[in-house]
């Protein structure tokens, strides 16, 4: 360590004189820790004006001699006990150890705040990898309406047993005033240093801009569409299909209610949910037959044409075809062009209901029409191509399995990347604090873990999770819905309130600003990391450094890999960026390739 200037971190140590500390006591009590001026050289990214809560861990209390110039205290508790110190061994080549007297974990707030700094300090800021605080809120269903849960202030509060999308619930489509108020909130949020780059990304459904659609809701004058047009440059937009068509396809076991009827009944409740508009194919069903209605309980569908099927169990195919998918994508793209939504990337598509990941008809059409990135749901586990979900590894998704489409226009050698997208407990069908709290209390009743009694407590619970995502550097989009941006009091929205609380908590801990890449940029970050992780795990990436001179990266594998390196300003050649007080460069290593980047 002395000879080569190697630092050491002792991340949970008993305080001894070897660290310049004197043992005082120990306990499992929480601490409100305070940063010292010395913290600026160890954890330069923290908010030293704030405090660090240390909880759910065991702590050794210790003191440091104020006259000991070899021990620099970084973090103290309320009694001014030393919780973190840098000790320099002056008789051993000035080697250094950073010692922490409490334990930690990656899921604890103090572990998430300190973890990056421990790595950066011990490596002197030079290492493979990068850290950003990502935020990409995606409020789905712009232009169309969603059902609204009713709270205690409404004429008929919704019973807890009600389905969230029950057709008896009222519908709400945000207004121009809602969108303008939300635009004003985003502008105010961008005026703050911690969130200056935050930009919301709206998945939109073009059908909602038609007079037939909004008149069907009793809206005679559409104020929303012109408000979106007037403010479009301030947001990002993503194709969400033209009319929110579910994109799945499945073979379904059904019973025909009686011979010659156009009605099919499923064998299980909910079998036909989200199937409206799906094509139905089986012997005895006329060509071109689609689902024209779905019963309230989700068990019975009415077809657009009468069938000649016999009674009894039988199997039919229900789903969206290649042609239908093409229409959904292209019609919606046309609407974005007509409205002048310039910040839309055609490579991105957010599927309604997180559907279509098992439907090769949809996948092939999507690829043929420029789509390269889809989304999945991290709130569910399992293979997304089986369950339409993907919990995934941190900051990575998965490529869709290749198989022939219904009408392949470009062969079968395509790859579409499915981003892991995180669901949030700001539910799709709420637009006021009372309604959000009412539905939440159905899901988390009195006595349940997570139960809250007030709106402020609800904001605290959910913002704790979002602040944790920022501290961890998770690069997943966040799922919301258009009712969440409604101005419930003419100014504030649920999504705005939640983001405000999240940024306040995050900013009280660190000073690193958040960034809001587009969905395709996040997808590229996720796929690049997946390739890098595989290469590192298999030992294909080799790195070495001539201290103070250069760093050399070598790829011994057979696949090209992009390697982010923190602590190096490689200039435009390596797409270098300055972020959070550090330089990050990105080296693309061809198979068997090697690069050397100067350190100065």
Number of C-alpha atoms within 10 A of each C-alpha: 12 14 9 9 13 13 17 17 16 14 17 17 18 19 25 12 10 10 23 23 25 18 17 11 10 14 11 13 11 14 19 14 23 20 22 14 12 16 21 14 10 20 21 18 21 22 19 20 11 15 19 23 17 21 19 16 16 17 24 21 23 23 19 21 14 10 7 11 11 18 21 22 27 24 21 23 21 10 11 15 20 28 28 26 25 22 22 20 17 12 8 11 13 16 18 23 21 24 25 24 23 22 18 22 12 13 11 15 22 21 18 19 22 19 18 17 18 20 14 17 18 18 14 15 17 20 18 15 15 18 18 17 19 23 27 24 22 25 21 28 26 27 26 25 21 22 19 25 29 23 20 12 10 11 8 10 14 21 13 14 7 11 14 17 16 14 12 12 18 15 16 18 22 21 21 17 16 25 22 20 19 21 20 15 17 20 15 12 20 15 12 13 13 20 23 17 18 23 22 20 24 25 26 30 28 26 20 23 19 14 13 12 17 19 13 9 14 8 14 11 10 17 15 21 18 13 17 22 14 13 14 18 13 14 18 22 26 28 29 25 28 22 21 21 22 22 28 25 23 14 14 18 17 20 20 21 16 15 14 16 17 21 21 24 20 18 15 12 12 14 18 24 16 18 24 20 22 24 21 25 18 16 12 12 19 15 12 10 20 23 22 16 17 20 14 15 14 19 18 25 23 18 23 18 18 16 21 16 20 15 15 12 14 15 14 18 15 23 27 27 23 20 13 18 24 20 15 22 22 17 18 22 24 13 19 21 11 10 17 15 20 13 16 22 18 18 18 25 25 25 22 21 15 19 25 23 26 19 21 24 27 26 30 28 25 24 20 17 17 15 22 22 25 28 29 29 24 23 13 16 13 13 15 27 19 10 16 21 23 26 19 20 12 15 21 27 27 22 17 19 14 14 16 14 20 16 15 17 12 13 12 13 8 17 16 20 22 27 31 30 29 23 17 17 16 22 20 23 26 28 26 24 19 18 23 24 25 26 23 21 19 14 13 15 15 12 8 10 8 15 18 20 13 14 17 14 14 22 23 17 16 18 24 17 14 23 23 20 21 22 26 23 20 20 30 27 24 19 19 24 23 28 32 26 24 28 23 15 9 12 15 18 23 21 23 19 17 22 22 17 20 23 21 15 17 26 20 17 23 22 17 23 22 24 20 22 21 22 29 21 14 22 28 17 19 25 20 18 21 18 16 21 16 13 21 14 9 10 12 18 21 13 14 11 15 10 10 9 10 14 19 14 21 19 25 18 18 12 15 18 24 16 26 23 24 23 22 25 22 21 14 10 11 18 13 19 17 13 15 17 11 18 19 27 25 23 21 17 20 17 15 14 16 17 14 15 20 14 16 9
